[in-house]
């Protein structure tokens, strides 16, 4: 799930890791907890806004929040930078960044499966630039159409046991563009 509303990042003058949820974000987190229900484990980016997003889920589930550096914003991803000596097209560089971010996401998923097991329900809180990669990774893995994009206060539910609909969007959705 992407963290709930934390205001305009450009207006926050302190460390971005310390930026909290807004009142709207706290309300979104509470509604999201109701939509998600009980989970067995919670893994979050260390950023305060991500942790605050899953605190209501943790309280309802009696689960601890595990912090995971691999769930940070893509601005923390550096693996692709070794190719910067070659002048790369910006679009190609963005794809390399996304690929490195997916590598980190897969590493997180492997750790979760190892610690929780394949049947456990897990809430993952990350950033708006990484969460869509999770959704599309799942869609590609299950060979199904991508789900409706999740907005702040929404999330993807991935259920490998549901063959007809292994991934769906819960909570807030990004509004569909007008077909003008």
Secondary structure, DSSP 4 states (H G I P E B T S, - for coil): -B------GGG--S-GGGPPP-HHHHHHHHHHHHHH---SEEEE-SSHHHHHHHHHHHHHHT-PEEE-GGGS-GGG--GGGGGTTS---HHHHHHHHHHHHHHHHHHHHHHHHHHH-TT--EEEEB-HHHHHHHHHHHHHHHT-PPPPPEEEEEEEEE-TT-SS-SEEEEEEEPPPPP--
